[in-house]
């Protein structure tokens, strides 16, 4: 989903990179880190989500919630699988 910068209206915003902590924490860490990543414009820098249009904000919030939910589901499945294997 490409969105123009709300400040300069000239460049598309990009998501900032996932931190190393997210990479080392596995799939759950990547999902959580991806959901908390911020947006930045190549010329304006980091832009808070509150500066974007309402439609973009709601789409980002939905994606973040689904990402966190997916991370929780994966974590529960892994714990349940290893718990079942221990029996």
C-alpha positions, 0 to 999 in steps of 0.5 A: 500500500503506497501512500504519499507523504502528508508533509511534502506530497512528493514522495511515497512513505516507506516502512522503517526497517525491522530491528535486529531484536525482531530478527533474532526473536524468530517469526513472532518477533518479526511479526511484532516488530513489523507491526510496530515499525514506523513510516518515514519519507525519504526527504521529510524523515519519520512521520507519525501515523496521526498525520496520515489520512483517516483511511490509511490510519485505519488500514494500518491499525487493522494490519497491526492488529492482525499481525499481533493476533497472528503472532499470538496464535503462532506462539500459542500453537508452538507452546501447545505443540511442545506441551503435547509432545512432553506428555 
